[in-house]
Amino acid sequence: MQQPDLKKFPEGFIWGAATASYQVEGGIMKTDWARAAEDGRVPFAGKACDHYNRYEEDFDIAKSLGHTGHRFSIEWARIEPEDGVFNEEAIAHYRKVLEALHVRGVKPFVTLWHFTLPLWFSETGGFERKDAPEIFARYCSYVVSRLGDLCTDFSTMNEPNVFASNGWLRGSWPPFKRFVLTDIVSITNSGRSFESKAERGLTPLFTYLRVICHLAKAHNCAYEAIKKVSPLSDVSVVKHVILFRANWNPINKAIAWIANYFWTYRFMNRVYMKCDSIGLNYYFQKKFGDKKVYEKTDMDWDIYPEGLEESLMMLARYRKPLFVSESGIADYRDVYRGDYITKQVQATWQAIQRGADVRGHMYWSLLDNYEWVLGYEKRFGLVEINYETLERTIRPSAYIYKQICQQNGV
């Protein structure tokens, strides 16, 4: 019997979780991140969760938790280990992954690139290269031509602003270039600094701006290339939104508007015409003039799942179907996660009531995983991973999410 106060979602709404190849698969080499680990700049990913070999077990868990969708990424370095040379064995593996989802009645959402770059590309300039958009489009077109019969939903890239700002402003990610005059909002660590021996100076700022332009062009080129080989595919970009807010002060309101423009709108204005839908990643907010003290996640981010509503409304202006491609919390003890999920789902429902065309919700993450410069110390998963034994343990909060998924409401 339906609960009288149940907030129901539209029929066919997709519920699930997300993963990313380098963070869970294990055994990925010949990437810029693997090379950075060899150089002592970032932690080794190693075998990670061994999801590459244990994906069926993990999908069984997802199915048991009521998930009807799953977002995962393709590892570019596996598919194209050398410039223009494509690996059919890697394609065959990802076809098996997609088939495993279909057998379980779980709809796949594929992200074609999630941060890590093949060495041949990164060592020749990566997205600084003038021809990077064409190279990226070639890769995307190939993958969709080989997988498009098993998947209808493809995101070209994940969080382009995060990739560029961490690589060319903060200097904490490859290629480790740092603009020394900035104090960028922390989005990959708990306020701690990491000595990455980054190249420092004013030049990275201008390179950052060029990389952002190349990323926008890369998405647009990839969209066109994908449509040529698979006209009916739904092609999206996954945008990380930092929700900048302000108190009553007009100056703070102006600062928040400028911050939202440069972090979110500036990029989206360049790509939305080449999007069939848009994915939203949401994790934190910044309110200028706010004196409130928030409880913190294990990442030292404010606990504010309610911000997902306004973040969705920011993207709703582009009048495209939306899906929550990532949102979650690092919570090792699983103390806050259940309530956090409930509130972020309520925020999603509220955005729908306000007119946002939201089609699905993916929690980050299905599994604990490699959290980039923090290695394995932060735990986002609905499923706990014992990294010594690789044992999977479903957390209590996962069952709270399961109830939401099964009743299609909160």
C-alpha positions as a Markdown table, in Angstrom:
| # | Residue | x | y | z |
|---|---|---|---|---|
| 1 | Met | 0.0 | 0.0 | 0.0 |
| 2 | Gln | 1.4 | 3.4 | -1.0 |
| 3 | Gln | 2.4 | 5.6 | 1.9 |
| 4 | Pro | 0.1 | 8.7 | 1.9 |
| 5 | Asp | 3.0 | 11.2 | 2.0 |
| 6 | Leu | 5.1 | 9.3 | -0.6 |
| 7 | Lys | 6.6 | 11.6 | -3.2 |
| 8 | Lys | 6.3 | 9.5 | -6.4 |
| 9 | Phe | 8.6 | 9.9 | -9.4 |
| 10 | Pro | 7.5 | 9.7 | -13.0 |
| 11 | Glu | 6.9 | 6.2 | -14.4 |
| 12 | Gly | 10.0 | 4.7 | -15.9 |
| 13 | Phe | 12.4 | 6.9 | -13.8 |
| 14 | Ile | 15.8 | 5.2 | -13.6 |
| 15 | Trp | 17.4 | 4.4 | -10.3 |
| 16 | Gly | 21.0 | 3.3 | -9.9 |
| 17 | Ala | 24.6 | 4.0 | -9.1 |
| 18 | Ala | 27.8 | 4.9 | -10.9 |
| 19 | Thr | 31.4 | 3.7 | -11.2 |
| 20 | Ala | 34.4 | 4.8 | -13.2 |
| 21 | Ser | 36.9 | 2.5 | -14.9 |
| 22 | Tyr | 40.2 | 3.6 | -13.4 |
| 23 | Gln | 38.6 | 3.9 | -9.9 |
| 24 | Val | 37.3 | 0.3 | -9.8 |
| 25 | Glu | 38.5 | -2.0 | -12.5 |
| 26 | Gly | 42.2 | -2.5 | -11.6 |
| 27 | Gly | 45.1 | -3.4 | -13.7 |
| 28 | Ile | 45.0 | -0.3 | -15.9 |
| 29 | Met | 48.4 | 0.8 | -17.2 |
| 30 | Lys | 49.7 | 3.1 | -19.9 |
| 31 | Thr | 47.7 | 6.1 | -18.6 |
| 32 | Asp | 48.8 | 9.4 | -17.3 |
| 33 | Trp | 47.6 | 8.5 | -13.8 |
| 34 | Ala | 49.5 | 5.2 | -13.8 |
| 35 | Arg | 52.7 | 7.0 | -14.9 |
| 36 | Ala | 52.1 | 9.7 | -12.2 |
| 37 | Ala | 51.9 | 6.9 | -9.6 |
| 38 | Glu | 55.2 | 5.4 | -10.8 |
| 39 | Asp | 56.7 | 8.9 | -10.4 |
| 40 | Gly | 55.4 | 9.1 | -6.8 |
| 41 | Arg | 53.0 | 11.9 | -7.5 |
| 42 | Val | 49.8 | 10.1 | -6.7 |
| 43 | Pro | 48.8 | 6.8 | -5.0 |
| 44 | Phe | 48.9 | 3.6 | -7.0 |
| 45 | Ala | 45.5 | 2.3 | -8.2 |
| 46 | Gly | 46.7 | -1.3 | -8.4 |
| 47 | Lys | 44.0 | -3.9 | -8.6 |
| 48 | Ala | 41.4 | -1.5 | -7.1 |
| 49 | Cys | 38.1 | -3.4 | -6.6 |
| 50 | Asp | 39.0 | -5.9 | -9.4 |
| 51 | His | 35.7 | -4.9 | -11.0 |
| 52 | Tyr | 37.2 | -5.7 | -14.4 |
| 53 | Asn | 36.9 | -9.4 | -13.4 |
| 54 | Arg | 34.1 | -9.3 | -10.9 |
| 55 | Tyr | 31.6 | -7.1 | -12.7 |
| 56 | Glu | 28.9 | -9.8 | -12.7 |
| 57 | Glu | 29.1 | -10.2 | -9.0 |
| 58 | Asp | 28.8 | -6.4 | -8.6 |
| 59 | Phe | 25.9 | -6.2 | -11.0 |
| 60 | Asp | 24.2 | -9.0 | -9.0 |
| 61 | Ile | 24.5 | -6.7 | -6.0 |
| 62 | Ala | 23.2 | -3.7 | -7.8 |
| 63 | Lys | 20.2 | -5.7 | -9.1 |
| 64 | Ser | 19.5 | -7.0 | -5.6 |
| 65 | Leu | 19.4 | -3.4 | -4.4 |
| 66 | Gly | 16.6 | -2.5 | -6.8 |
| 67 | His | 18.8 | -0.6 | -9.3 |
| 68 | Thr | 17.3 | -0.3 | -12.8 |
| 69 | Gly | 20.2 | 1.7 | -14.3 |
| 70 | His | 24.0 | 1.7 | -14.0 |
| 71 | Arg | 26.5 | 4.3 | -15.2 |
| 72 | Phe | 30.1 | 3.2 | -15.9 |
| 73 | Ser | 33.0 | 4.4 | -18.0 |
| 74 | Ile | 35.1 | 3.0 | -20.8 |
| 75 | Glu | 38.8 | 3.1 | -20.3 |
| 76 | Trp | 40.3 | 5.0 | -23.2 |
| 77 | Ala | 43.8 | 3.5 | -22.7 |
| 78 | Arg | 42.4 | 0.0 | -23.0 |
| 79 | Ile | 40.5 | 0.7 | -26.2 |
| 80 | Glu | 43.2 | 2.8 | -27.9 |
| 81 | Pro | 46.6 | 1.8 | -26.4 |
| 82 | Glu | 48.4 | 3.4 | -29.3 |
| 83 | Asp | 47.6 | 6.3 | -31.5 |
| 84 | Gly | 44.9 | 5.1 | -34.0 |
| 85 | Val | 45.3 | 1.4 | -32.9 |
| 86 | Phe | 42.2 | 0.0 | -31.4 |
| 87 | Asn | 42.0 | -3.1 | -29.2 |
| 88 | Glu | 39.2 | -5.5 | -30.2 |
| 89 | Glu | 39.8 | -7.6 | -27.1 |
| 90 | Ala | 39.0 | -4.5 | -24.9 |
| 91 | Ile | 35.8 | -3.9 | -26.9 |
| 92 | Ala | 34.8 | -7.5 | -26.5 |
| 93 | His | 35.2 | -7.1 | -22.7 |
| 94 | Tyr | 33.0 | -4.0 | -22.6 |
| 95 | Arg | 30.4 | -5.8 | -24.7 |
| 96 | Lys | 30.3 | -8.5 | -22.1 |
| 97 | Val | 29.8 | -5.9 | -19.4 |
| 98 | Leu | 26.9 | -4.4 | -21.3 |
| 99 | Glu | 25.4 | -7.8 | -21.9 |
| 100 | Ala | 25.7 | -8.6 | -18.2 |
| 101 | Leu | 23.6 | -5.5 | -17.4 |
| 102 | His | 21.0 | -6.4 | -20.0 |
| 103 | Val | 20.6 | -9.9 | -18.7 |
| 104 | Arg | 19.8 | -8.4 | -15.3 |
| 105 | Gly | 17.4 | -5.8 | -16.7 |
| 106 | Val | 19.6 | -2.9 | -15.8 |
| 107 | Lys | 19.9 | 0.0 | -18.3 |
| 108 | Pro | 23.5 | 1.0 | -19.1 |
| 109 | Phe | 24.7 | 4.5 | -19.3 |
| 110 | Val | 28.2 | 4.7 | -20.7 |
| 111 | Thr | 30.7 | 7.5 | -20.1 |
| 112 | Leu | 33.3 | 7.5 | -22.9 |
| 113 | Trp | 36.0 | 9.3 | -21.0 |
| 114 | His | 36.4 | 9.7 | -17.2 |
| 115 | Phe | 39.6 | 11.7 | -16.5 |
| 116 | Thr | 42.4 | 9.2 | -17.4 |
| 117 | Leu | 44.3 | 9.6 | -20.7 |
| 118 | Pro | 46.3 | 7.1 | -22.7 |
| 119 | Leu | 50.0 | 7.8 | -22.4 |
| 120 | Trp | 50.5 | 8.3 | -26.1 |
| 121 | Phe | 48.0 | 11.2 | -25.9 |
| 122 | Ser | 49.0 | 12.7 | -22.6 |
| 123 | Glu | 52.7 | 12.7 | -23.4 |
| 124 | Thr | 52.2 | 14.5 | -26.6 |
| 125 | Gly | 50.2 | 17.3 | -25.0 |
| 126 | Gly | 46.8 | 15.8 | -24.3 |
| 127 | Phe | 44.0 | 18.3 | -24.5 |
| 128 | Glu | 46.5 | 21.1 | -25.0 |
| 129 | Arg | 47.0 | 19.7 | -28.5 |
| 130 | Lys | 45.3 | 21.7 | -31.2 |
| 131 | Asp | 44.0 | 18.5 | -32.8 |
| 132 | Ala | 42.7 | 17.1 | -29.5 |
| 133 | Pro | 39.0 | 17.5 | -30.4 |
| 134 | Glu | 39.4 | 15.5 | -33.6 |
| 135 | Ile | 41.4 | 12.8 | -31.8 |
| 136 | Phe | 38.8 | 12.5 | -29.1 |
| 137 | Ala | 36.0 | 12.4 | -31.6 |
| 138 | Arg | 37.7 | 9.6 | -33.5 |
| 139 | Tyr | 37.9 | 7.5 | -30.2 |
| 140 | Cys | 34.2 | 8.2 | -29.3 |
| 141 | Ser | 33.0 | 7.4 | -32.7 |
| 142 | Tyr | 34.8 | 4.1 | -32.7 |
| 143 | Val | 33.5 | 3.0 | -29.3 |
| 144 | Val | 29.9 | 3.9 | -30.2 |
| 145 | Ser | 30.2 | 2.1 | -33.5 |
| 146 | Arg | 31.2 | -1.1 | -31.7 |
| 147 | Leu | 28.9 | -0.8 | -28.6 |
| 148 | Gly | 25.9 | 1.2 | -29.9 |
| 149 | Asp | 23.8 | -1.9 | -30.5 |
| 150 | Leu | 24.0 | -2.6 | -26.7 |
| 151 | Cys | 23.7 | 0.9 | -25.3 |
| 152 | Thr | 21.6 | 3.9 | -26.3 |
| 153 | Asp | 23.0 | 6.5 | -23.8 |
| 154 | Phe | 26.5 | 7.8 | -24.1 |
| 155 | Ser | 28.2 | 10.7 | -22.2 |
| 156 | Thr | 31.2 | 12.0 | -24.0 |
| 157 | Met | 33.1 | 13.2 | -20.9 |
| 158 | Asn | 32.9 | 13.6 | -17.1 |
| 159 | Glu | 33.4 | 16.9 | -15.3 |
| 160 | Pro | 35.6 | 18.8 | -17.8 |
| 161 | Asn | 36.0 | 21.7 | -15.4 |
| 162 | Val | 37.3 | 19.5 | -12.7 |
| 163 | Phe | 39.7 | 17.8 | -15.0 |
| 164 | Ala | 41.1 | 21.2 | -16.3 |
| 165 | Ser | 41.2 | 23.0 | -12.9 |
| 166 | Asn | 43.0 | 20.2 | -11.1 |
| 167 | Gly | 45.5 | 19.8 | -13.9 |
| 168 | Trp | 46.2 | 23.4 | -14.8 |
| 169 | Leu | 45.2 | 25.6 | -11.9 |
| 170 | Arg | 45.6 | 23.6 | -8.7 |
| 171 | Gly | 48.4 | 21.3 | -10.1 |
| 172 | Ser | 47.2 | 18.3 | -8.1 |
| 173 | Trp | 46.4 | 16.1 | -11.1 |
| 174 | Pro | 48.3 | 15.3 | -14.3 |
| 175 | Pro | 49.8 | 17.2 | -16.0 |
| 176 | Phe | 50.6 | 19.0 | -12.7 |
| 177 | Lys | 50.6 | 22.6 | -13.7 |
| 178 | Arg | 49.7 | 25.2 | -11.2 |
| 179 | Phe | 48.6 | 28.8 | -11.5 |
| 180 | Val | 50.1 | 30.3 | -8.3 |
| 181 | Leu | 47.7 | 33.2 | -7.9 |
| 182 | Thr | 44.5 | 31.2 | -7.4 |
| 183 | Asp | 42.8 | 29.7 | -4.4 |
| 184 | Ile | 40.5 | 27.3 | -6.1 |
| 185 | Val | 37.7 | 25.6 | -4.2 |
| 186 | Ser | 38.9 | 22.2 | -2.9 |
| 187 | Ile | 37.2 | 19.5 | -4.9 |
| 188 | Thr | 39.6 | 16.5 | -4.6 |
| 189 | Asn | 40.9 | 16.6 | -1.1 |
| 190 | Ser | 39.9 | 17.5 | 2.5 |
| 191 | Gly | 41.5 | 20.9 | 2.5 |
| 192 | Arg | 45.0 | 19.3 | 2.6 |
| 193 | Ser | 47.7 | 20.3 | 0.2 |
| 194 | Phe | 49.6 | 17.8 | -1.9 |
| 195 | Glu | 53.2 | 18.4 | -3.0 |
| 196 | Ser | 53.0 | 17.2 | -6.6 |
| 197 | Lys | 56.1 | 19.1 | -7.8 |
| 198 | Ala | 53.8 | 21.0 | -10.1 |
| 199 | Glu | 55.0 | 23.5 | -12.7 |
| 200 | Arg | 54.2 | 26.9 | -11.2 |
| 201 | Gly | 53.6 | 30.2 | -12.8 |
| 202 | Leu | 51.2 | 32.4 | -14.7 |
| 203 | Thr | 51.3 | 30.3 | -17.9 |
| 204 | Pro | 49.0 | 27.5 | -16.6 |
| 205 | Leu | 46.1 | 30.0 | -16.4 |
| 206 | Phe | 46.2 | 30.7 | -20.1 |
| 207 | Thr | 46.7 | 27.0 | -20.8 |
| 208 | Tyr | 43.7 | 26.2 | -18.6 |
| 209 | Leu | 41.5 | 28.5 | -20.7 |
| 210 | Arg | 42.8 | 26.9 | -23.9 |
| 211 | Val | 42.1 | 23.4 | -22.5 |
| 212 | Ile | 38.6 | 24.3 | -21.5 |
| 213 | Cys | 38.0 | 25.6 | -25.1 |
| 214 | His | 39.4 | 22.4 | -26.5 |
| 215 | Leu | 37.2 | 20.3 | -24.2 |
| 216 | Ala | 34.1 | 22.1 | -25.3 |
| 217 | Lys | 35.1 | 21.6 | -28.9 |
| 218 | Ala | 36.0 | 18.0 | -28.2 |
| 219 | His | 32.5 | 17.3 | -27.0 |
| 220 | Asn | 30.9 | 19.0 | -29.9 |
| 221 | Cys | 33.1 | 17.2 | -32.4 |
| 222 | Ala | 32.4 | 13.9 | -30.6 |
| 223 | Tyr | 28.6 | 14.5 | -30.7 |
| 224 | Glu | 28.8 | 15.0 | -34.5 |
| 225 | Ala | 30.9 | 11.9 | -35.0 |
| 226 | Ile | 28.7 | 9.7 | -32.8 |
| 227 | Lys | 25.6 | 10.8 | -34.6 |
| 228 | Lys | 27.1 | 9.7 | -37.9 |
| 229 | Val | 27.6 | 6.1 | -36.7 |
| 230 | Ser | 24.6 | 5.9 | -34.4 |
| 231 | Pro | 22.0 | 8.6 | -35.1 |
| 232 | Leu | 19.6 | 7.4 | -32.5 |
| 233 | Ser | 22.1 | 7.4 | -29.6 |
| 234 | Asp | 21.4 | 9.8 | -26.7 |
| 235 | Val | 24.6 | 11.9 | -26.4 |
| 236 | Ser | 25.2 | 13.9 | -23.3 |
| 237 | Val | 27.9 | 15.7 | -21.3 |
| 238 | Val | 28.3 | 15.2 | -17.5 |
| 239 | Lys | 28.8 | 18.5 | -15.8 |
| 240 | His | 29.9 | 19.0 | -12.2 |
| 241 | Val | 28.0 | 21.8 | -10.6 |
| 242 | Ile | 29.3 | 23.6 | -7.6 |
| 243 | Leu | 26.4 | 25.5 | -6.2 |
| 244 | Phe | 27.5 | 29.0 | -5.4 |
| 245 | Arg | 24.9 | 30.8 | -3.2 |
| 246 | Ala | 24.8 | 34.1 | -1.3 |
| 247 | Asn | 23.1 | 35.8 | 1.6 |
| 248 | Trp | 21.1 | 39.0 | 1.2 |
| 249 | Asn | 24.2 | 41.1 | 0.5 |
| 250 | Pro | 24.1 | 42.4 | -3.2 |
| 251 | Ile | 27.9 | 42.1 | -3.4 |
| 252 | Asn | 27.8 | 38.5 | -2.3 |
| 253 | Lys | 25.0 | 37.8 | -4.8 |
| 254 | Ala | 27.1 | 39.3 | -7.5 |
| 255 | Ile | 30.1 | 37.1 | -6.5 |
| 256 | Ala | 27.9 | 34.0 | -6.5 |
| 257 | Trp | 26.6 | 34.9 | -10.0 |
| 258 | Ile | 30.1 | 35.3 | -11.4 |
| 259 | Ala | 31.3 | 32.1 | -9.8 |
| 260 | Asn | 28.3 | 30.1 | -11.2 |
| 261 | Tyr | 28.9 | 31.7 | -14.6 |
| 262 | Phe | 32.6 | 30.8 | -14.8 |
| 263 | Trp | 32.2 | 27.3 | -13.3 |
| 264 | Thr | 29.0 | 26.1 | -14.9 |
| 265 | Tyr | 27.4 | 28.4 | -17.5 |
| 266 | Arg | 30.5 | 29.3 | -19.4 |
| 267 | Phe | 31.2 | 25.8 | -20.4 |
| 268 | Met | 27.6 | 24.7 | -20.8 |
| 269 | Asn | 26.8 | 27.6 | -23.1 |
| 270 | Arg | 29.3 | 26.2 | -25.5 |
| 271 | Val | 28.0 | 22.6 | -25.6 |
| 272 | Tyr | 24.3 | 22.4 | -24.8 |
| 273 | Met | 23.3 | 22.7 | -28.4 |
| 274 | Lys | 25.2 | 19.4 | -29.0 |
| 275 | Cys | 23.5 | 17.6 | -26.1 |
| 276 | Asp | 20.5 | 15.3 | -26.3 |
| 277 | Ser | 20.5 | 15.3 | -22.5 |
| 278 | Ile | 22.7 | 16.6 | -19.6 |
| 279 | Gly | 24.2 | 14.7 | -16.6 |
| 280 | Leu | 24.7 | 16.5 | -13.3 |
| 281 | Asn | 27.3 | 15.7 | -10.7 |
| 282 | Tyr | 26.7 | 17.4 | -7.4 |
| 283 | Tyr | 28.8 | 17.2 | -4.2 |
| 284 | Phe | 29.0 | 20.6 | -2.5 |
| 285 | Gln | 28.1 | 24.2 | -2.2 |
| 286 | Lys | 29.6 | 27.5 | -1.2 |
| 287 | Lys | 27.4 | 30.3 | 0.3 |
| 288 | Phe | 29.0 | 33.7 | 0.4 |
| 289 | Gly | 28.2 | 35.6 | 3.6 |
| 290 | Asp | 27.0 | 32.4 | 5.3 |
| 291 | Lys | 28.1 | 32.0 | 8.9 |
| 292 | Lys | 26.3 | 28.6 | 9.4 |
| 293 | Val | 28.5 | 25.8 | 10.6 |
| 294 | Tyr | 27.7 | 22.6 | 8.6 |
| 295 | Glu | 28.4 | 19.0 | 9.6 |
| 296 | Lys | 31.1 | 17.6 | 7.3 |
| 297 | Thr | 31.6 | 14.6 | 5.1 |
| 298 | Asp | 34.8 | 12.6 | 5.4 |
| 299 | Met | 36.0 | 14.8 | 2.5 |
| 300 | Asp | 35.5 | 17.8 | 4.8 |
| 301 | Trp | 32.7 | 19.1 | 2.5 |
| 302 | Asp | 29.5 | 20.6 | 3.9 |
| 303 | Ile | 26.7 | 18.2 | 4.3 |
| 304 | Tyr | 24.1 | 19.9 | 2.1 |
| 305 | Pro | 22.3 | 17.4 | -0.1 |
| 306 | Glu | 19.4 | 19.9 | -0.5 |
| 307 | Gly | 21.7 | 21.8 | -2.9 |
| 308 | Leu | 21.0 | 19.2 | -5.6 |
| 309 | Glu | 17.6 | 20.9 | -6.2 |
| 310 | Glu | 19.1 | 24.2 | -7.2 |
| 311 | Ser | 21.9 | 22.6 | -9.1 |
| 312 | Leu | 19.3 | 20.7 | -11.2 |
| 313 | Met | 17.5 | 24.0 | -11.8 |
| 314 | Met | 20.7 | 25.6 | -13.0 |
| 315 | Leu | 20.9 | 23.0 | -15.8 |
| 316 | Ala | 17.2 | 23.0 | -16.4 |
| 317 | Arg | 17.5 | 26.4 | -18.2 |
| 318 | Tyr | 19.0 | 24.5 | -21.2 |
| 319 | Arg | 15.6 | 22.7 | -21.7 |
| 320 | Lys | 17.2 | 19.3 | -22.1 |
| 321 | Pro | 16.3 | 16.0 | -20.3 |
| 322 | Leu | 18.5 | 15.7 | -17.2 |
| 323 | Phe | 19.8 | 12.9 | -15.1 |
| 324 | Val | 21.7 | 12.9 | -11.8 |
| 325 | Ser | 24.8 | 11.2 | -13.0 |
| 326 | Glu | 26.6 | 11.4 | -9.6 |
| 327 | Ser | 25.8 | 12.6 | -6.1 |
| 328 | Gly | 27.0 | 11.0 | -2.9 |
| 329 | Ile | 28.9 | 11.2 | 0.3 |
| 330 | Ala | 32.2 | 10.0 | 1.7 |
| 331 | Asp | 31.1 | 8.4 | 5.0 |
| 332 | Tyr | 33.3 | 5.6 | 6.3 |
| 333 | Arg | 31.1 | 4.8 | 9.3 |
| 334 | Asp | 27.9 | 5.0 | 7.2 |
| 335 | Val | 26.4 | 7.4 | 9.8 |
| 336 | Tyr | 25.1 | 10.1 | 7.4 |
| 337 | Arg | 24.7 | 8.3 | 4.1 |
| 338 | Gly | 21.1 | 7.0 | 4.5 |
| 339 | Asp | 19.8 | 10.4 | 5.5 |
| 340 | Tyr | 21.9 | 12.1 | 2.8 |
| 341 | Ile | 20.5 | 9.9 | 0.1 |
| 342 | Thr | 17.0 | 10.5 | 1.2 |
| 343 | Lys | 17.5 | 14.3 | 1.2 |
| 344 | Gln | 19.2 | 14.3 | -2.2 |
| 345 | Val | 16.4 | 12.3 | -3.7 |
| 346 | Gln | 13.8 | 14.6 | -2.1 |
| 347 | Ala | 15.8 | 17.5 | -3.7 |
| 348 | Thr | 15.5 | 15.7 | -7.1 |
| 349 | Trp | 11.8 | 15.3 | -6.7 |
| 350 | Gln | 11.4 | 19.0 | -5.8 |
| 351 | Ala | 13.3 | 20.0 | -8.9 |
| 352 | Ile | 10.9 | 17.9 | -11.0 |
| 353 | Gln | 7.9 | 19.7 | -9.4 |
| 354 | Arg | 9.5 | 23.0 | -10.5 |
| 355 | Gly | 9.7 | 21.8 | -14.1 |
| 356 | Ala | 13.1 | 20.1 | -14.4 |
| 357 | Asp | 12.9 | 17.2 | -16.8 |
| 358 | Val | 14.8 | 14.7 | -14.6 |
| 359 | Arg | 14.8 | 11.2 | -16.0 |
| 360 | Gly | 17.1 | 9.3 | -13.6 |
| 361 | His | 19.3 | 9.3 | -10.4 |
| 362 | Met | 22.7 | 7.6 | -10.0 |
| 363 | Tyr | 24.3 | 7.5 | -6.5 |
| 364 | Trp | 28.1 | 7.8 | -6.3 |
| 365 | Ser | 29.2 | 5.2 | -5.9 |
| 366 | Leu | 28.1 | 1.6 | -6.2 |
| 367 | Leu | 31.5 | 0.5 | -4.7 |
| 368 | Asp | 34.2 | 2.1 | -2.6 |
| 369 | Asn | 36.9 | 3.1 | -5.0 |
| 370 | Tyr | 40.2 | 4.9 | -5.8 |
| 371 | Glu | 39.5 | 8.5 | -4.9 |
| 372 | Trp | 42.3 | 10.0 | -7.1 |
| 373 | Val | 45.0 | 11.8 | -5.1 |
| 374 | Leu | 43.5 | 10.4 | -1.9 |
| 375 | Gly | 43.9 | 6.8 | -2.9 |
| 376 | Tyr | 41.6 | 4.4 | -1.1 |
| 377 | Glu | 41.0 | 6.3 | 2.2 |
| 378 | Lys | 37.7 | 7.8 | 1.4 |
| 379 | Arg | 34.6 | 5.6 | 1.2 |
| 380 | Phe | 31.7 | 6.6 | -1.0 |
| 381 | Gly | 30.3 | 3.2 | -1.8 |
| 382 | Leu | 26.9 | 1.7 | -1.1 |
| 383 | Val | 29.1 | -1.4 | -1.0 |
| 384 | Glu | 32.1 | -1.6 | 1.3 |
| 385 | Ile | 35.3 | -3.1 | -0.3 |
| 386 | Asn | 37.9 | -4.9 | 1.8 |
| 387 | Tyr | 40.9 | -4.1 | -0.2 |
| 388 | Glu | 42.9 | -7.0 | 1.2 |
| 389 | Thr | 40.4 | -9.7 | 0.5 |
| 390 | Leu | 38.2 | -7.9 | -2.0 |
| 391 | Glu | 35.1 | -9.0 | 0.0 |
| 392 | Arg | 32.0 | -7.0 | -0.8 |
| 393 | Thr | 29.7 | -5.9 | 2.1 |
| 394 | Ile | 26.5 | -4.1 | 1.5 |
| 395 | Arg | 26.2 | -1.1 | 3.8 |
| 396 | Pro | 22.9 | -0.4 | 5.7 |
| 397 | Ser | 22.4 | 2.8 | 3.8 |
| 398 | Ala | 22.2 | 0.8 | 0.6 |
| 399 | Tyr | 18.9 | -0.7 | 1.8 |
| 400 | Ile | 17.5 | 2.8 | 2.5 |
| 401 | Tyr | 18.2 | 3.6 | -1.1 |
| 402 | Lys | 16.8 | 0.2 | -2.2 |
| 403 | Gln | 13.4 | 1.1 | -0.7 |
| 404 | Ile | 13.4 | 4.4 | -2.6 |
| 405 | Cys | 14.3 | 2.6 | -5.8 |
| 406 | Gln | 11.6 | -0.1 | -5.4 |
| 407 | Gln | 8.8 | 2.2 | -4.5 |
| 408 | Asn | 9.9 | 4.8 | -7.1 |
| 409 | Gly | 9.4 | 7.5 | -4.4 |
| 410 | Val | 10.6 | 9.0 | -1.2 |
